[in-house]
Amino acid sequence: MRDSIVIDMEYADYDMIDGTPNVERHHIFGGANRELSDQDGLWVPLSHEHHNGKMSVHMNKEMRVLMQIIGQLAWEKNRVASGISERDAREMFRKRYRRSLL
């Protein structure tokens, strides 16, 4: 799994929501897109509660969608930094992940 493009790896051992230690890696896009998330560095560190608890990304649609929006923004920003236009980056994301949240 590649380093995350969403967070600074210096903080990869801490929950991205509240900073607690002892985290699990959450693939922002799972299911059929889990491998793409691995390849693209689209994962975030989350505590067990934020990963699988009542208000977690796996149990709460709003949390899941928020993480996916954050992931898409990070992916597009990464592409723009390499010289691709924002418009083209958005279209590339849409083709790769078969949807856009923005």
N, C-alpha and C positions, 0 to 999 in steps of 0.2 A: 504494500500500500504506500502510495506516495505521500509526502508531507501535505498537510492541509493548506489550501490556498485561502481559506476563510479566516483562519486565526494565525497569529504569530506563533511559531512552534515553541518559542520560549514559554508559552503559557498552555501548552498542550496537555499538561497534567492537572489542569484546573477546569472546573465546570465553567462554560462560557456564559452562563446565566448569572450565577452568584459567586463564582470563584472558589467553591469548595474543592478539596482534593479528592482523590479516589474516583476517577472518572472512567467512563466507558466511551468507546468511539461510536458515534452515530453516523451512519451513511445518510447524507441528506436526501439522496434519491435512492430508494431501495427497490426491491422486486427485480424486475427485468433491467433496471438501470443501476443496480448495485455495483456491477463491474465498472460501468462508466464512472460512477462516483469514486471508486478506487483509482482508476486511471487519471482522473481529473483533480484529485485532491479535495473532493467535496465531502468532507467529514468534519464533525465538530466534537469536542470533548463535552460530555454531559454526565452529571451525577446519575446514580441509579434512579433516583426519584424523577429527575427530568428526562431520563431516557425511557423508563418503563412504568413510572408511578401514575397516579390518577390524572395529574396535569401534564403528562409527558408527551413527547412528540409521537409516541405510538398509541396514545389513548385520547389525544385531544387534537381535533382537526385544526384549530386555530394555531396551535403550537407547531404542528407539522407544516402547515402552509407558510408560516412565518420563517421557519428554517429553510424551506425551499426557496422563498423569495431572497433570503440572505445568500443562499448558495448560488442562485442565478446571478445576482448582482456581483458576487465575487468572481464567478466564471467570466462574465462579460468584462469586468474591470481588468482581469488578467489578460484577456484577448486584446483589449484596447491598448494596454501597456505595450503589447508587442507590435503595435502599429495598425491594427484593424479598426475600422470606423465603428462607432457605437451601433449604428444601424446594422452593419454586417455582423457584428458580434451577436446581436439579438437574434438575427436570422440563423446564424450558425448554431446557437443554443437551441432554438426551436427545432431545427433539423436533427440535432444530436439527441435531444431528450424528448422529442415528439410533442412538445408543448412549451408554452411560455406563461409565466405567472405575472409578467409585467406588461 
